Each structure stands twice: as structure tokens, then as C-alpha cells.
Amino acid sequence: MSTAVNRPMSAAEWVMLLSLSVLWGGSFFFTGVALSALPPLTLVVLRVGIAALILNLILPFADPHRSRCREAWAAFLGMGILNNVVPFGLIVWGQTHIASGLAAILNATTPLFTVVVAHLLTSEERMTGNRLAGALVGLGGVSVMIGAGAFAEAGSNLPAQLAVLGAALSYALAGIFGRRFRRMGISPLATATGQVTGSTLVLLPVALLVDRPWTLAVPGPSVWGAVLGIAALSTALAYLLYFRLLASAGATNLLLVTFLIPVSAILLGASVLGEHLDPRHYLGMVLIGCGLAAIDGRVFERVGMRRSEDPAVYQGRDI
């Protein structure tokens, strides 16, 4: 019997996935502003810390069963390490040595890792030809969209490239690890709250030791606005959607968002900042759309059904 996660996503789930891509795609705007005055590690701590504060304030009013969270702190801590601490640290370090375009392409391998990891570690999200082909086509679409220039340094800085690939693998493992919260009866809101709280507890002492934020100049209003935006929208709200989708659609479907984040970022740049779109951007979006359609599977199933119902097909078989 098929499980809930081994099926095409519903229209509501696609809307949540697209919304999540916009929230995470928009984080590039907030990050660009905030990094003008804050070191990366301090920004990450502010991001997860303020998100944790927001969600902890909401949780008592929105989740009457939050008492179950007390039994899941080890799982929350593990999820925070896999989904925030490890990948954030690897990506921040990697991007100090390689271009952001190459980092984005390497990060877009997350669905590929997820297809493989889910096949090896679960019985519900098995690898299929459509899923593997869709992940490869989607990765190709991201590569085309970002452009060939991103590969100029692909042969150098191997440790930094491996670090970003390690972050993608960590995201994939987090997607599989996070499935347990649904079985534990913990709501997406409580899970999001526990994860960012656990991440804050791990990252805060590191940031205090490394960045010594009390020695930094006080940021201006625009920087604080960007910090609040990335914390409230790109973290608190985004992880609420993330865990809701993980519970209903599974890790493989959820992490397709990695393909959509560059699309959202580029479209936001064009619509908000008036940035120019090149033909490669449109071609990349088409390839990403084809990859998503292949992983979803419904288009190909309908085409197959129509072909099987076409009288001409049967006539051809009789000849």
C-alpha cells in the first residue's frame, strides 16, 4: 500500500513549496544587506535566535499539545545540527573560497542526495527512474540558469566545494531525520520551534567566542530590518512551512525547493530590483519545470494513460 509521502503532491502542497522557495529566495536580499555590517556567524545566530524567540512566543497559544516537546529535545537538537548548524557552517566557510554561483549549483545537488538517501534509509520513498531523471534535469536547469561562468573555478578549491556538497548531504539527511516528528505526534509548529531553539543553543557560544559581537559597531535601521526579515520570514515562517510539507509530502518532494530557490531569487531580482533576465534564465526555468514534472510523475502518467486509450494504438497492435 502506498504511503502518504509516496505520491504526487497536491495543489496545496505545491503552493506551500512555491511559497517556501520565495521565502528562502528572498533571504538573499536580507543577507546581502545584513552582511554589510555583521559577520556571517553572528548573522546566523541572530537569524535562528530571533526566529526561536518568535516561535516560542507563538507556541503556547497555537499548540495545546506542546508538552510532548519535552520528550523530544534530543531529536530537536539533532535536527538543528543537521539542518542548520552543519550546513550553515559549511556553506559560509565554502563561500569564502568559491563563488556564490558555483555554491548554488553544488547546493542544488540536495534533491539528488535526498533521492539516494531516502531510497537507502526508508521504505516509503523509494528511488524511481522518474525521480532520479527529474533530479538530474532540475540540477541541469539550475546550472544553465546560473551560467557557465560559475564553473570557471570548478577544478580548484576542492575542499570548499566538498564543504558545500557536504551541506547538501546534511540537508538531505535532515529531511529523512525530520520525518520522525510526525510519528512522535509533534506538530510542525512545535518542530520548527524546537529546531531553531536547539540551533541557537549550539551556535550562540560559538559566535560569542569567534565574533565577540559586543566589540562590533551598532548596526543601522536597514541592517536590523534585514535581520528581522530573515528571522521572521525566511526562518520562522519558512520552517513552519518546511515541517508541514515534510510531514505530508516527504523529504524527496520537500527538498525540490532547492531547485526553486534560484528561480525565486532571480525573479525577485527582476521584479523588485529591475535586473535583466537573459535567455539562459528562461531556459533554466523550463528545465527545472521539466525536472519537477518528472519527479511529480502525474504528467507522464496521464500521457501514458491517453496513449493506452487511443484506438490508433490498439489498431497498430493488431496489424
N, C-alpha and C positions, 0 to 999 in steps of 0.2 A: 504494500500500500504506500502511495506517495505521501510524503510529509508536506507540511505547510511550506517548508523552505525549498522543496524541490519542484517548483512550479514557476511559470511566468509571473512577473509582478503585476499587481492590479493597477488601475489608473491612479488610485490614491497613493500607492507606494511610489509610482513614477513621479508624481507631484512632489512627494517628500524628498525623493532622491535629487530632483532638479533644484528644489529649494536648498537642500544641503550643499549642493555644488555652488550655488550663488553665495551662500553664507561663507563657505571656505574660499571661494574665488575672491570675494570681497576682502578677505583677510590680507591679501597682498597690498591693498591700498592702505589699510590701517598700519600694517607692519612697516611699510615704507616711510610713513610719517613718524611713527614711534621710534624707529631706529636712528632717526636724526639726532635724538637726544638721550637714548637709553641703550646700554649694551644688551646683546641678544639674550643672555641668561636672565637678566633682570626683567626683560620684557616677557619672557616665557613664564616666570614666576608670577608677575602681575596678571598675566593673561589667565592662568589657571586659578590663581588665588582669588581674584575678583569674581571669576565665574563660580568658584566654590562658595563664596560669600552669598552671591545672588541666589544660587540654587538651595543653599541651606536655609535661607530666609523663606523661600517659597515652599520647601518640602513639608513643613508641619501643617500647612493649610491645604496642600494639594494631594497628599498621600497619607491616608489614615492607617496604612499598614507598614509604615516606615520602621516599626520596631524590629522587623526582620533584618534590617540593615546591620544590626549589632552582631548578627551571626556571620556576616559576610565581609568583615573588614579585611581579612587576608586576601579574599578574591578581589575586592576593590583595589587593594594595594598592588596586586599582581596586574590587574587591568591597567592601572595608572602607569606602571612601569613599562608594560608592553606597548601601550597606545599613546603615551605622552613622553615619559622620561627618556626612554631609549631612542625612539625615532626623532624627537625634537633635538636631542643632543647630537645624534649622528648627522642629521641634516644641517644643523647650524655649523658644526665643525666642517662637514663636507663642502658647504657653500663658501667657506673661507678659502678654499683651494680650487674649486671648479666653478664655471659659470652657472648662473641660475637656470638657463635653458637646458643644459645637459642634466642638471639636478632634477628638473621637472620631468624629463624623459625617463631618467632612471627611477624616479618615484612612481611613474606610471606603470612600472612593472608589477605594482601591488596586485592587480587582478590576476596576473599570471601566477604569482606566488600563491594567491588565495585558491585558485583552481587546483593547484597541485597539493597544497597543504590540506584543503578541505577533503580532497579525494583520499589522502593518506590517513587522516585523523577522524573522519566522520563516516557514517553510513548513509546519511541523508543527502549530502551534497557531492555526489559522485561526478567525476570528470566525464564529459561527453565531447564528441567531436565539435559540436556547435560552440560549446563554452570555450574550448581551447582555441578554436579558429577565431571566435569573436574577440578573445583577449588579445590575440596577436594582431588582428586587424585594427582594434582600438589603439593598441600601442603604436602601430604604424601611423595612425591618424594623428596622435599626439606628436610624433616625431616630425611629420610633414608640417603640422601647424606651427611648431616652434622653429623649424627651419634647419637646413643643412649646416649652417654656421655653428650650431650647438655641438656638432660632432668634431669640430676642429681640434679640440684637445682630448678627444676620446682615448688616445693612446698614452696620455700622460696622467700624472696624479692618480695612479691606480688605487692607493689607499683611500683617497677621498671618494672615488667612485664606488668602491666597495662599501664605504660607510653609508652612502645614500641607498645602495641596494640592500644593505642590512636594515635600514629604516623601513624599506618597503616590505621586507620579510617580517619585521616586527609588527607592522600594521596588519599583515595577513594573519599572523599568529594571534594577535589581539582579537581579530574578528572571530576566530574559532573559539578562543578562550571566553569571550564575552557571551557566547550562547548559553552558558550555564546559569546566567541570572534569570532567564525566563523559567528554567526548571526549578530554580530556588523560590519562585513566586515574588521576585523583586521587580518593581515597576521600572520602566525606562527612566522616569524622573529620579527615582532613588538611585539607580545605577549610575546615571550621569553625575549626580551629586557625589556619590562615593568615589567615583573615578577621579574627578578633578580635585577632590579633597585629599585623596591619597597621593596624587601627583604633587600637590602643593607641599605636603609634609615631607616628601622626599627631596624636592627641588629647592625649598626655601633655605635650608642650611648651606647647601652648595653655593647658591647665589650670594648669600651673606659672606661666605668665605672667599669666593673668587672675585666678585664685583665690588664688594664693600659699598653698597648703594648709598650709604649715608655720606659718602665723600663726593657724590655726583651733584652737579648743578640741578636746581629745581626745574623740572620741565615746564614749558608754557602751556596755555589752554589747548592749543591744537594737538599737542602730544597727548595730554590727558584725555581729550576727546577720542583720539585714535585708540588709546589703551582701553577706554570704556567700550568702544565699538567692537574691538577684537575680543574682549572678555564677554560682553553681554550677548552679542550677536554671533560672532564666529566661534565661540566656545560654549557658553551656557545653552543657548538655543540650538546651536548646531549639534551638540552632543545629545540633547533630548531627542532630536530627530534621528540621530545615528542609532541610539539604542532602541528606539521604537521600530526602526527599519530592520535592525539586526534580529529582533525578536520575531518579526513577522515574515521577513523575506530571506533571511540567511546571510552569511558572510560573503558568499560569492556575488550575489546581487548587490549587496550594500556597497562593496568596495569598487563597483563600477564608477562610483563617484569620482575616483581618481582620474578617469578619462574626461569627466565633465568639468573638473575644476579649471583646466586651462581654457576651455571654451568659455566658461563664465567670466574668467579674468579678462580674456581678450574682448568679449562682447561688452563687458562693463567699461573697459578702457575706451572702446569705440563710442559708446553711448554717453558716457559721463565726461571723458576727457577729450573726445573728438579725435581719437587715434585712428589712423588709416588701416583698413583691412586689405591685405594682399590676397591674390588668388590662392596661395598656399593655405591661408586660413580657412577659406571656404572648402577647399579640397580636404583638409584635415578634419573639418567638422563632418563632411559626408562620410569619410572613412570611419570616424568614431561612431556615427549613427549606424553604419552598417555593422560594426562590431557589436554594438549594444543590441541590435536586432537579432544578430546571430546567437548571442548569449540568451536573450529572452526566448527565442525559438518559435514564437507564435506565427510570425510571417511565413517562415519556411513550412510550418505545419499546414497552414492554410493553403499555400501554393501546392503542397503535396496532395492535400485533400481534393482540391479543384482538379488537378491533373488526373487523379484516380477516378473522379466522377465524370470526366469528359468522355462522351461517347466515342470521339475520334480515337482515344487511347485504346478502348476496347476493340474498335474496328481494326486498328493497326495490329492488335494482338492476334486477331482471327485470320489475318492474311498469311 
